[in-house]
Amino acid sequence: MPDTLMELERAVEAFVDERDWAQFHTPKNLAMGVAIEAAELMEHFLWSDGTLPAALDPARKARVAQEIGDVLIYLVRLGHVLDIDVVGAAMDKLAINRGKYPVEKAKGRATKYLDLE
């Protein structure tokens, strides 16, 4: 893991240890936490018409950033509990996706890999 992600993992572990919360951090509970926090992130974009600018106003950007942080914290914690290198897992998945979505077929298209011609 890159240093900054390792630092985050250590900080999360310290936070959990200080509160004696490891007993509650089963893979099921952590996976549910990821889903719940991801839903809270999605809520910020609910009912938008899809043309929301990438440059959010500062207050909204701060709220979205907090939700992104929550999702990442849960993912880092889940990776730690399951002894999974989250960066390694993401890099492996990116390599798989490169095979599923070759540039010559997928460039500029939002098509599922099964439907690429």
N, CA, C and O atoms as a Tinker XYZ file with bonds, in Angstrom:
   468  protein
     1  N      0.844000   -1.195000    0.000000    73     2
     2  CA     0.000000    0.000000    0.000000    64     1     3
     3  C      0.875000    1.239000    0.000000    63     2     4     5
     4  O      1.914000    1.274000    0.659000    81     3
     5  N      0.455000    2.255000   -0.738000    73     3     6
     6  CA     1.202000    3.515000   -0.671000    64     5     7
     7  C      1.221000    4.041000    0.756000    63     6     8     9
     8  O      0.327000    3.748000    1.550000    81     7
     9  N      2.250000    4.823000    1.073000    73     7    10
    10  CA     2.414000    5.326000    2.438000    64     9    11
    11  C      1.174000    6.017000    2.968000    63    10    12    13
    12  O      0.790000    5.798000    4.117000    81    11
    13  N      0.544000    6.842000    2.160000    73    11    14
    14  CA    -0.605000    7.586000    2.679000    64    13    15
    15  C     -1.760000    6.659000    3.027000    63    14    16    17
    16  O     -2.477000    6.907000    3.997000    81    15
    17  N     -1.950000    5.604000    2.258000    73    15    18
    18  CA    -3.010000    4.657000    2.577000    64    17    19
    19  C     -2.627000    3.830000    3.809000    63    18    20    21
    20  O     -3.486000    3.497000    4.627000    81    19
    21  N     -1.373000    3.509000    3.937000    73    19    22
    22  CA    -0.918000    2.803000    5.140000    64    21    23
    23  C     -1.106000    3.689000    6.369000    63    22    24    25
    24  O     -1.508000    3.211000    7.429000    81    23
    25  N     -0.815000    4.969000    6.224000    73    23    26
    26  CA    -1.037000    5.908000    7.331000    64    25    27
    27  C     -2.518000    5.971000    7.691000    63    26    28    29
    28  O     -2.873000    6.002000    8.869000    81    27
    29  N     -3.371000    5.990000    6.685000    73    27    30
    30  CA    -4.808000    5.998000    6.935000    64    29    31
    31  C     -5.216000    4.723000    7.668000    63    30    32    33
    32  O     -5.978000    4.775000    8.632000    81    31
    33  N     -4.712000    3.590000    7.214000    73    31    34
    34  CA    -5.054000    2.330000    7.874000    64    33    35
    35  C     -4.617000    2.351000    9.341000    63    34    36    37
    36  O     -5.369000    1.919000   10.214000    81    35
    37  N     -3.436000    2.837000    9.611000    73    35    38
    38  CA    -2.968000    2.934000   11.004000    64    37    39
    39  C     -3.855000    3.875000   11.819000    63    38    40    41
    40  O     -4.182000    3.579000   12.968000    81    39
    41  N     -4.238000    4.990000   11.240000    73    39    42
    42  CA    -5.090000    5.945000   11.949000    64    41    43
    43  C     -6.472000    5.342000   12.230000    63    42    44    45
    44  O     -7.031000    5.545000   13.307000    81    43
    45  N     -7.012000    4.613000   11.274000    73    43    46
    46  CA    -8.309000    3.962000   11.469000    64    45    47
    47  C     -8.197000    2.904000   12.563000    63    46    48    49
    48  O     -9.070000    2.797000   13.425000    81    47
    49  N     -7.122000    2.126000   12.522000    73    47    50
    50  CA    -6.931000    1.093000   13.541000    64    49    51
    51  C     -6.816000    1.712000   14.932000    63    50    52    53
    52  O     -7.383000    1.188000   15.890000    81    51
    53  N     -6.098000    2.804000   15.048000    73    51    54
    54  CA    -5.971000    3.483000   16.341000    64    53    55
    55  C     -7.337000    3.982000   16.808000    63    54    56    57
    56  O     -7.689000    3.833000   17.978000    81    55
    57  N     -8.089000    4.562000   15.912000    73    55    58
    58  CA    -9.430000    5.065000   16.221000    64    57    59
    59  C    -10.308000    3.933000   16.746000    63    58    60    61
    60  O    -10.998000    4.087000   17.754000    81    59
    61  N    -10.277000    2.793000   16.051000    73    59    62
    62  CA   -11.087000    1.627000   16.438000    64    61    63
    63  C    -10.611000    1.074000   17.781000    63    62    64    65
    64  O    -11.424000    0.777000   18.656000    81    63
    65  N     -9.301000    0.937000   17.942000    73    63    66
    66  CA    -8.745000    0.387000   19.185000    64    65    67
    67  C     -9.085000    1.259000   20.382000    63    66    68    69
    68  O     -9.433000    0.745000   21.445000    81    67
    69  N     -8.988000    2.566000   20.219000    73    67    70
    70  CA    -9.290000    3.490000   21.320000    64    69    71
    71  C    -10.727000    3.331000   21.806000    63    70    72    73
    72  O    -11.025000    3.588000   22.972000    81    71
    73  N    -11.593000    2.918000   20.929000    73    71    74
    74  CA   -13.020000    2.813000   21.257000    64    73    75
    75  C    -13.476000    1.375000   21.499000    63    74    76    77
    76  O    -14.647000    1.134000   21.794000    81    75
    77  N    -12.541000    0.409000   21.372000    73    75    78
    78  CA   -12.847000   -1.012000   21.536000    64    77    79
    79  C    -13.972000   -1.441000   20.603000    63    78    80    81
    80  O    -14.904000   -2.129000   21.020000    81    79
    81  N    -13.882000   -1.036000   19.350000    73    79    82
    82  CA   -14.917000   -1.334000   18.372000    64    81    83
    83  C    -14.608000   -2.533000   17.485000    63    82    84    85
    84  O    -15.468000   -2.959000   16.713000    81    83
    85  N    -13.398000   -3.088000   17.576000    73    83    86
    86  CA   -13.041000   -4.207000   16.698000    64    85    87
    87  C    -14.030000   -5.360000   16.840000    63    86    88    89
    88  O    -14.298000   -6.084000   15.881000    81    87
    89  N    -14.566000   -5.519000   18.043000    73    87    90
    90  CA   -15.526000   -6.605000   18.288000    64    89    91
    91  C    -16.772000   -6.502000   17.411000    63    90    92    93
    92  O    -17.450000   -7.503000   17.182000    81    91
    93  N    -17.075000   -5.321000   16.928000    73    91    94
    94  CA   -18.261000   -5.108000   16.093000    64    93    95
    95  C    -17.947000   -5.131000   14.601000    63    94    96    97
    96  O    -18.853000   -5.132000   13.767000    81    95
    97  N    -16.670000   -5.150000   14.274000    73    95    98
    98  CA   -16.255000   -5.000000   12.884000    64    97    99
    99  C    -16.106000   -6.340000   12.183000    63    98   100   101
   100  O    -15.010000   -6.748000   11.796000    81    99
   101  N    -17.239000   -7.009000   12.031000    73    99   102
   102  CA   -17.265000   -8.239000   11.247000    64   101   103
   103  C    -17.267000   -7.852000    9.773000    63   102   104   105
   104  O    -17.654000   -6.736000    9.428000    81   103
   105  N    -16.841000   -8.757000    8.905000    73   103   106
   106  CA   -16.903000   -8.437000    7.475000    64   105   107
   107  C    -18.311000   -8.030000    7.035000    63   106   108   109
   108  O    -18.458000   -7.111000    6.230000    81   107
   109  N    -19.344000   -8.695000    7.549000    73   107   110
   110  CA   -20.719000   -8.340000    7.192000    64   109   111
   111  C    -21.032000   -6.907000    7.582000    63   110   112   113
   112  O    -21.553000   -6.140000    6.772000    81   111
   113  N    -20.718000   -6.540000    8.821000    73   111   114
   114  CA   -21.027000   -5.189000    9.288000    64   113   115
   115  C    -20.243000   -4.137000    8.510000    63   114   116   117
   116  O    -20.780000   -3.081000    8.174000    81   115
   117  N    -18.988000   -4.422000    8.225000    73   115   118
   118  CA   -18.176000   -3.458000    7.482000    64   117   119
   119  C    -18.647000   -3.335000    6.037000    63   118   120   121
   120  O    -18.688000   -2.233000    5.491000    81   119
   121  N    -19.003000   -4.457000    5.415000    73   119   122
   122  CA   -19.522000   -4.398000    4.037000    64   121   123
   123  C    -20.830000   -3.614000    4.000000    63   122   124   125
   124  O    -21.066000   -2.841000    3.071000    81   123
   125  N    -21.675000   -3.811000    5.002000    73   123   126
   126  CA   -22.911000   -3.041000    5.071000    64   125   127
   127  C    -22.601000   -1.561000    5.262000    63   126   128   129
   128  O    -23.276000   -0.704000    4.692000    81   127
   129  N    -21.585000   -1.261000    6.062000    73   127   130
   130  CA   -21.181000    0.125000    6.256000    64   129   131
   131  C    -20.746000    0.772000    4.950000    63   130   132   133
   132  O    -21.082000    1.925000    4.679000    81   131
   133  N    -19.992000    0.021000    4.136000    73   131   134
   134  CA   -19.582000    0.530000    2.821000    64   133   135
   135  C    -20.815000    0.879000    1.999000    63   134   136   137
   136  O    -20.896000    1.962000    1.419000    81   135
   137  N    -21.776000   -0.039000    1.951000    73   135   138
   138  CA   -22.982000    0.175000    1.141000    64   137   139
   139  C    -23.795000    1.361000    1.656000    63   138   140   141
   140  O    -24.295000    2.164000    0.868000    81   139
   141  N    -23.925000    1.467000    2.958000    73   139   142
   142  CA   -24.704000    2.561000    3.543000    64   141   143
   143  C    -24.044000    3.899000    3.250000    63   142   144   145
   144  O    -24.713000    4.850000    2.845000    81   143
   145  N    -22.738000    3.974000    3.452000    73   143   146
   146  CA   -22.034000    5.227000    3.194000    64   145   147
   147  C    -22.039000    5.566000    1.707000    63   146   148   149
   148  O    -22.132000    6.737000    1.339000    81   147
   149  N    -21.941000    4.551000    0.850000    73   147   150
   150  CA   -22.021000    4.803000   -0.597000    64   149   151
   151  C    -23.399000    5.345000   -0.962000    63   150   152   153
   152  O    -23.523000    6.215000   -1.825000    81   151
   153  N    -24.423000    4.834000   -0.308000    73   151   154
   154  CA   -25.778000    5.348000   -0.550000    64   153   155
   155  C    -25.887000    6.803000   -0.097000    63   154   156   157
   156  O    -26.538000    7.615000   -0.754000    81   155
   157  N    -25.252000    7.128000    1.025000    73   155   158
   158  CA   -25.269000    8.523000    1.481000    64   157   159
   159  C    -24.533000    9.419000    0.500000    63   158   160   161
   160  O    -24.917000   10.573000    0.308000    81   159
   161  N    -23.485000    8.908000   -0.119000    73   159   162
   162  CA   -22.786000    9.656000   -1.162000    64   161   163
   163  C    -23.705000    9.874000   -2.366000    63   162   164   165
   164  O    -23.778000   10.977000   -2.908000    81   163
   165  N    -24.394000    8.831000   -2.773000    73   163   166
   166  CA   -25.306000    8.944000   -3.914000    64   165   167
   167  C    -26.424000    9.939000   -3.646000    63   166   168   169
   168  O    -26.899000   10.612000   -4.561000    81   167
   169  N    -26.837000   10.028000   -2.395000    73   167   170
   170  CA   -27.931000   10.921000   -2.035000    64   169   171
   171  C    -27.646000   12.372000   -2.430000    63   170   172   173
   172  O    -28.573000   13.123000   -2.732000    81   171
   173  N    -26.381000   12.766000   -2.427000    73   171   174
   174  CA   -26.020000   14.129000   -2.795000    64   173   175
   175  C    -26.307000   14.439000   -4.267000    63   174   176   177
   176  O    -26.386000   15.603000   -4.659000    81   175
   177  N    -26.462000   13.396000   -5.068000    73   175   178
   178  CA   -26.687000   13.585000   -6.498000    64   177   179
   179  C    -28.081000   13.137000   -6.931000    63   178   180   181
   180  O    -28.430000   13.219000   -8.109000    81   179
   181  N    -28.874000   12.663000   -5.973000    73   179   182
   182  CA   -30.233000   12.233000   -6.259000    64   181   183
   183  C    -31.045000   13.401000   -6.794000    63   182   184   185
   184  O    -30.958000   14.516000   -6.280000    81   183
   185  N    -31.814000   13.145000   -7.800000    73   183   186
   186  CA   -32.703000   14.091000   -8.444000    64   185   187
   187  C    -31.962000   15.126000   -9.296000    63   186   188   189
   188  O    -32.589000   16.028000   -9.853000    81   187
   189  N    -30.655000   15.006000   -9.400000    73   187   190
   190  CA   -29.984000   15.889000  -10.351000    64   189   191
   191  C    -30.231000   15.319000  -11.740000    63   190   192   193
   192  O    -30.505000   14.128000  -11.886000    81   191
   193  N    -30.137000   16.145000  -12.736000    73   191   194
   194  CA   -30.422000   15.689000  -14.094000    64   193   195
   195  C    -29.203000   15.094000  -14.784000    63   194   196   197
   196  O    -29.236000   14.815000  -15.983000    81   195
   197  N    -28.133000   14.900000  -14.032000    73   195   198
   198  CA   -26.931000   14.317000  -14.602000    64   197   199
   199  C    -25.977000   15.341000  -15.170000    63   198   200   201
   200  O    -24.890000   14.990000  -15.628000    81   199
   201  N    -26.368000   16.603000  -15.149000    73   199   202
   202  CA   -25.504000   17.647000  -15.695000    64   201   203
   203  C    -24.852000   18.477000  -14.593000    63   202   204   205
   204  O    -24.287000   19.537000  -14.860000    81   203
   205  N    -24.933000   17.993000  -13.353000    73   203   206
   206  CA   -24.299000   18.699000  -12.245000    64   205   207
   207  C    -22.830000   18.912000  -12.583000    63   206   208   209
   208  O    -22.143000   17.965000  -12.964000    81   207
   209  N    -22.348000   20.118000  -12.451000    73   207   210
   210  CA   -20.943000   20.372000  -12.816000    64   209   211
   211  C    -19.979000   19.640000  -11.882000    63   210   212   213
   212  O    -20.279000   19.404000  -10.712000    81   211
   213  N    -18.821000   19.290000  -12.425000    73   211   214
   214  CA   -17.801000   18.618000  -11.621000    64   213   215
   215  C    -17.289000   19.535000  -10.518000    63   214   216   217
   216  O    -16.862000   19.052000   -9.470000    81   215
   217  N    -17.320000   20.830000  -10.729000    73   215   218
   218  CA   -16.885000   21.803000   -9.728000    64   217   219
   219  C    -18.089000   22.158000   -8.856000    63   218   220   221
   220  O    -18.903000   23.007000   -9.221000    81   219
   221  N    -18.191000   21.500000   -7.704000    73   219   222
   222  CA   -19.304000   21.742000   -6.786000    64   221   223
   223  C    -19.061000   23.010000   -5.987000    63   222   224   225
   224  O    -17.920000   23.442000   -5.823000    81   223
   225  N    -20.141000   23.603000   -5.491000    73   223   226
   226  CA   -19.945000   24.746000   -4.608000    64   225   227
   227  C    -19.242000   24.252000   -3.336000    63   226   228   229
   228  O    -19.383000   23.083000   -2.977000    81   227
   229  N    -18.500000   25.109000   -2.661000    73   227   230
   230  CA   -17.660000   24.669000   -1.541000    64   229   231
   231  C    -18.394000   23.897000   -0.444000    63   230   232   233
   232  O    -17.851000   22.917000    0.066000    81   231
   233  N    -19.582000   24.295000   -0.072000    73   231   234
   234  CA   -20.313000   23.602000    1.005000    64   233   235
   235  C    -20.706000   22.194000    0.567000    63   234   236   237
   236  O    -20.554000   21.231000    1.320000    81   235
   237  N    -21.208000   22.089000   -0.646000    73   235   238
   238  CA   -21.606000   20.775000   -1.155000    64   237   239
   239  C    -20.390000   19.886000   -1.346000    63   238   240   241
   240  O    -20.431000   18.693000   -1.046000    81   239
   241  N    -19.328000   20.457000   -1.836000    73   239   242
   242  CA   -18.091000   19.698000   -2.028000    64   241   243
   243  C    -17.597000   19.144000   -0.690000    63   242   244   245
   244  O    -17.139000   18.002000   -0.630000    81   243
   245  N    -17.680000   19.922000    0.365000    73   243   246
   246  CA   -17.249000   19.465000    1.691000    64   245   247
   247  C    -18.103000   18.288000    2.164000    63   246   248   249
   248  O    -17.576000   17.330000    2.730000    81   247
   249  N    -19.410000   18.354000    1.937000    73   247   250
   250  CA   -20.298000   17.261000    2.348000    64   249   251
   251  C    -20.021000   15.992000    1.537000    63   250   252   253
   252  O    -19.997000   14.891000    2.086000    81   251
   253  N    -19.814000   16.156000    0.241000    73   251   254
   254  CA   -19.491000   15.012000   -0.613000    64   253   255
   255  C    -18.146000   14.414000   -0.198000    63   254   256   257
   256  O    -17.993000   13.193000   -0.155000    81   255
   257  N    -17.190000   15.260000    0.101000    73   255   258
   258  CA   -15.875000   14.779000    0.538000    64   257   259
   259  C    -15.980000   13.953000    1.818000    63   258   260   261
   260  O    -15.282000   12.949000    1.960000    81   259
   261  N    -16.835000   14.358000    2.742000    73   259   262
   262  CA   -17.015000   13.595000    3.977000    64   261   263
   263  C    -17.580000   12.209000    3.686000    63   262   264   265
   264  O    -17.170000   11.230000    4.310000    81   263
   265  N    -18.503000   12.117000    2.761000    73   263   266
   266  CA   -19.075000   10.812000    2.413000    64   265   267
   267  C    -18.037000    9.933000    1.711000    63   266   268   269
   268  O    -17.972000    8.730000    1.960000    81   267
   269  N    -17.231000   10.530000    0.843000    73   267   270
   270  CA   -16.153000    9.772000    0.191000    64   269   271
   271  C    -15.187000    9.252000    1.260000    63   270   272   273
   272  O    -14.733000    8.110000    1.198000    81   271
   273  N    -14.883000   10.101000    2.234000    73   271   274
   274  CA   -14.020000    9.681000    3.334000    64   273   275
   275  C    -14.607000    8.514000    4.103000    63   274   276   277
   276  O    -13.893000    7.570000    4.440000    81   275
   277  N    -15.910000    8.568000    4.387000    73   275   278
   278  CA   -16.563000    7.466000    5.097000    64   277   279
   279  C    -16.456000    6.159000    4.318000    63   278   280   281
   280  O    -16.141000    5.118000    4.896000    81   279
   281  N    -16.715000    6.204000    3.008000    73   279   282
   282  CA   -16.630000    5.006000    2.185000    64   281   283
   283  C    -15.205000    4.446000    2.229000    63   282   284   285
   284  O    -15.017000    3.242000    2.402000    81   283
   285  N    -14.222000    5.301000    2.078000    73   283   286
   286  CA   -12.831000    4.850000    2.079000    64   285   287
   287  C    -12.440000    4.256000    3.426000    63   286   288   289
   288  O    -11.756000    3.234000    3.473000    81   287
   289  N    -12.861000    4.876000    4.511000    73   287   290
   290  CA   -12.543000    4.351000    5.837000    64   289   291
   291  C    -13.107000    2.938000    6.002000    63   290   292   293
   292  O    -12.406000    2.039000    6.467000    81   291
   293  N    -14.355000    2.745000    5.628000    73   291   294
   294  CA   -14.941000    1.409000    5.736000    64   293   295
   295  C    -14.206000    0.409000    4.849000    63   294   296   297
   296  O    -13.971000   -0.724000    5.269000    81   295
   297  N    -13.838000    0.803000    3.633000    73   295   298
   298  CA   -13.107000   -0.111000    2.748000    64   297   299
   299  C    -11.744000   -0.465000    3.306000    63   298   300   301
   300  O    -11.336000   -1.626000    3.261000    81   299
   301  N    -11.035000    0.522000    3.832000    73   299   302
   302  CA    -9.716000    0.265000    4.418000    64   301   303
   303  C     -9.845000   -0.667000    5.618000    63   302   304   305
   304  O     -9.044000   -1.587000    5.784000    81   303
   305  N    -10.845000   -0.431000    6.444000    73   303   306
   306  CA   -11.064000   -1.271000    7.618000    64   305   307
   307  C    -11.432000   -2.691000    7.202000    63   306   308   309
   308  O    -10.918000   -3.649000    7.779000    81   307
   309  N    -12.308000   -2.844000    6.214000    73   307   310
   310  CA   -12.688000   -4.161000    5.728000    64   309   311
   311  C    -11.479000   -4.900000    5.159000    63   310   312   313
   312  O    -11.294000   -6.090000    5.414000    81   311
   313  N    -10.666000   -4.194000    4.393000    73   311   314
   314  CA    -9.448000   -4.800000    3.873000    64   313   315
   315  C     -8.534000   -5.276000    4.995000    63   314   316   317
   316  O     -7.953000   -6.357000    4.907000    81   315
   317  N     -8.407000   -4.479000    6.041000    73   315   318
   318  CA    -7.559000   -4.856000    7.180000    64   317   319
   319  C     -8.103000   -6.104000    7.875000    63   318   320   321
   320  O     -7.353000   -7.037000    8.163000    81   319
   321  N     -9.406000   -6.116000    8.142000    73   319   322
   322  CA   -10.022000   -7.243000    8.832000    64   321   323
   323  C     -9.868000   -8.535000    8.031000    63   322   324   325
   324  O     -9.654000   -9.603000    8.605000    81   323
   325  N     -9.976000   -8.435000    6.707000    73   323   326
   326  CA    -9.879000   -9.613000    5.841000    64   325   327
   327  C     -8.460000   -9.871000    5.339000    63   326   328   329
   328  O     -8.231000  -10.807000    4.573000    81   327
   329  N     -7.506000   -9.042000    5.771000    73   327   330
   330  CA    -6.109000   -9.152000    5.331000    64   329   331
   331  C     -6.008000   -9.085000    3.808000    63   330   332   333
   332  O     -5.359000   -9.914000    3.169000    81   331
   333  N     -6.670000   -8.075000    3.251000    73   331   334
   334  CA    -6.637000   -7.823000    1.807000    64   333   335
   335  C     -5.965000   -6.483000    1.581000    63   334   336   337
   336  O     -6.338000   -5.482000    2.194000    81   335
   337  N     -4.988000   -6.463000    0.711000    73   335   338
   338  CA    -4.335000   -5.223000    0.301000    64   337   339
   339  C     -5.287000   -4.509000   -0.655000    63   338   340   341
   340  O     -5.424000   -4.914000   -1.809000    81   339
   341  N     -5.937000   -3.460000   -0.186000    73   339   342
   342  CA    -6.967000   -2.819000   -0.997000    64   341   343
   343  C     -6.394000   -2.190000   -2.266000    63   342   344   345
   344  O     -7.051000   -2.202000   -3.307000    81   343
   345  N     -5.204000   -1.653000   -2.196000    73   343   346
   346  CA    -4.583000   -1.088000   -3.395000    64   345   347
   347  C     -4.240000   -2.209000   -4.367000    63   346   348   349
   348  O     -4.483000   -2.086000   -5.568000    81   347
   349  N     -3.686000   -3.284000   -3.866000    73   347   350
   350  CA    -3.384000   -4.437000   -4.716000    64   349   351
   351  C     -4.638000   -4.993000   -5.369000    63   350   352   353
   352  O     -4.628000   -5.339000   -6.551000    81   351
   353  N     -5.717000   -5.080000   -4.601000    73   351   354
   354  CA    -6.986000   -5.569000   -5.142000    64   353   355
   355  C     -7.491000   -4.649000   -6.246000    63   354   356   357
   356  O     -7.975000   -5.117000   -7.277000    81   355
   357  N     -7.378000   -3.340000   -6.030000    73   355   358
   358  CA    -7.826000   -2.386000   -7.050000    64   357   359
   359  C     -6.959000   -2.480000   -8.302000    63   358   360   361
   360  O     -7.472000   -2.418000   -9.419000    81   359
   361  N     -5.661000   -2.627000   -8.122000    73   359   362
   362  CA    -4.768000   -2.750000   -9.287000    64   361   363
   363  C     -5.056000   -4.037000  -10.060000    63   362   364   365
   364  O     -5.059000   -4.040000  -11.291000    81   363
   365  N     -5.301000   -5.140000   -9.327000    73   363   366
   366  CA    -5.653000   -6.396000   -9.991000    64   365   367
   367  C     -6.950000   -6.245000  -10.780000    63   366   368   369
   368  O     -7.050000   -6.712000  -11.914000    81   367
   369  N     -7.939000   -5.594000  -10.178000    73   367   370
   370  CA    -9.225000   -5.406000  -10.849000    64   369   371
   371  C     -9.090000   -4.502000  -12.075000    63   370   372   373
   372  O     -9.745000   -4.724000  -13.093000    81   371
   373  N     -8.237000   -3.486000  -11.970000    73   371   374
   374  CA    -7.990000   -2.615000  -13.117000    64   373   375
   375  C     -7.385000   -3.411000  -14.271000    63   374   376   377
   376  O     -7.748000   -3.201000  -15.429000    81   375
   377  N     -6.467000   -4.321000  -13.961000    73   375   378
   378  CA    -5.865000   -5.164000  -15.002000    64   377   379
   379  C     -6.930000   -6.050000  -15.660000    63   378   380   381
   380  O     -6.934000   -6.217000  -16.880000    81   379
   381  N     -7.820000   -6.609000  -14.858000    73   379   382
   382  CA    -8.915000   -7.419000  -15.402000    64   381   383
   383  C     -9.800000   -6.563000  -16.302000    63   382   384   385
   384  O    -10.182000   -6.990000  -17.392000    81   383
   385  N    -10.121000   -5.365000  -15.848000    73   383   386
   386  CA   -10.988000   -4.479000  -16.639000    64   385   387
   387  C    -10.329000   -4.042000  -17.940000    63   386   388   389
   388  O    -11.013000   -3.807000  -18.935000    81   387
   389  N     -9.002000   -3.932000  -17.937000    73   387   390
   390  CA    -8.315000   -3.618000  -19.200000    64   389   391
   391  C     -8.593000   -4.694000  -20.246000    63   390   392   393
   392  O     -8.768000   -4.398000  -21.428000    81   391
   393  N     -8.629000   -5.946000  -19.793000    73   391   394
   394  CA    -8.931000   -7.047000  -20.709000    64   393   395
   395  C    -10.383000   -7.050000  -21.155000    63   394   396   397
   396  O    -10.683000   -7.381000  -22.302000    81   395
   397  N    -11.282000   -6.682000  -20.254000    73   395   398
   398  CA   -12.712000   -6.660000  -20.584000    64   397   399
   399  C    -13.080000   -5.494000  -21.484000    63   398   400   401
   400  O    -14.001000   -5.585000  -22.296000    81   399
   401  N    -12.349000   -4.396000  -21.330000    73   399   402
   402  CA   -12.665000   -3.164000  -22.052000    64   401   403
   403  C    -11.458000   -2.691000  -22.868000    63   402   404   405
   404  O    -10.852000   -1.671000  -22.539000    81   403
   405  N    -11.107000   -3.423000  -23.928000    73   403   406
   406  CA    -9.974000   -2.984000  -24.742000    64   405   407
   407  C    -10.267000   -1.616000  -25.372000    63   406   408   409
   408  O    -11.391000   -1.335000  -25.786000    81   407
   409  N     -9.251000   -0.795000  -25.432000    73   407   410
   410  CA    -9.412000    0.573000  -25.930000    64   409   411
   411  C    -10.093000    0.594000  -27.291000    63   410   412   413
   412  O    -10.990000    1.404000  -27.527000    81   411
   413  N     -9.676000   -0.283000  -28.177000    73   411   414
   414  CA   -10.208000   -0.256000  -29.538000    64   413   415
   415  C    -11.714000   -0.556000  -29.595000    63   414   416   417
   416  O    -12.371000   -0.202000  -30.574000    81   415
   417  N    -12.265000   -1.197000  -28.568000    73   415   418
   418  CA   -13.703000   -1.484000  -28.547000    64   417   419
   419  C    -14.479000   -0.552000  -27.618000    63   418   420   421
   420  O    -15.652000   -0.265000  -27.858000    81   419
   421  N    -13.830000   -0.086000  -26.571000    73   419   422
   422  CA   -14.565000    0.615000  -25.519000    64   421   423
   423  C    -14.393000    2.134000  -25.514000    63   422   424   425
   424  O    -15.158000    2.837000  -24.853000    81   423
   425  N    -13.421000    2.638000  -26.227000    73   423   426
   426  CA   -13.140000    4.073000  -26.161000    64   425   427
   427  C    -14.363000    4.896000  -26.550000    63   426   428   429
   428  O    -14.924000    4.735000  -27.634000    81   427
   429  N    -14.765000    5.786000  -25.634000    73   427   430
   430  CA   -15.872000    6.690000  -25.890000    64   429   431
   431  C    -17.246000    6.042000  -25.777000    63   430   432   433
   432  O    -18.252000    6.652000  -26.137000    81   431
   433  N    -17.293000    4.809000  -25.277000    73   431   434
   434  CA   -18.572000    4.094000  -25.179000    64   433   435
   435  C    -18.848000    3.716000  -23.726000    63   434   436   437
   436  O    -17.940000    3.302000  -23.005000    81   435
   437  N    -20.079000    3.856000  -23.304000    73   435   438
   438  CA   -20.511000    3.444000  -21.962000    64   437   439
   439  C    -21.297000    2.150000  -22.090000    63   438   440   441
   440  O    -22.460000    2.072000  -21.696000    81   439
   441  N    -20.651000    1.145000  -22.643000    73   439   442
   442  CA   -21.291000   -0.126000  -22.939000    64   441   443
   443  C    -20.696000   -1.218000  -22.060000    63   442   444   445
   444  O    -19.478000   -1.280000  -21.895000    81   443
   445  N    -21.534000   -2.079000  -21.495000    73   443   446
   446  CA   -21.055000   -3.204000  -20.696000    64   445   447
   447  C    -20.180000   -4.079000  -21.582000    63   446   448   449
   448  O    -20.444000   -4.232000  -22.774000    81   447
   449  N    -19.131000   -4.654000  -20.988000    73   447   450
   450  CA   -18.165000   -5.420000  -21.775000    64   449   451
   451  C    -18.806000   -6.575000  -22.540000    63   450   452   453
   452  O    -18.325000   -6.946000  -23.611000    81   451
   453  N    -19.883000   -7.147000  -22.008000    73   451   454
   454  CA   -20.560000   -8.237000  -22.708000    64   453   455
   455  C    -21.208000   -7.787000  -24.016000    63   454   456   457
   456  O    -21.464000   -8.601000  -24.904000    81   455
   457  N    -21.468000   -6.492000  -24.124000    73   455   458
   458  CA   -22.146000   -5.962000  -25.299000    64   457   459
   459  C    -21.209000   -5.245000  -26.264000    63   458   460   461
   460  O    -21.664000   -4.702000  -27.271000    81   459
   461  N    -19.917000   -5.231000  -25.977000    73   459   462
   462  CA   -18.963000   -4.593000  -26.893000    64   461   463
   463  C    -18.799000   -5.485000  -28.124000    63   462   464   465
   464  O    -18.688000   -6.706000  -28.012000    81   463
   465  N    -18.787000   -4.868000  -29.274000    73   463   466
   466  CA   -18.646000   -5.626000  -30.526000    64   465   467
   467  C    -17.269000   -5.443000  -31.090000    63   466   468
   468  O    -16.953000   -6.000000  -32.141000    81   467
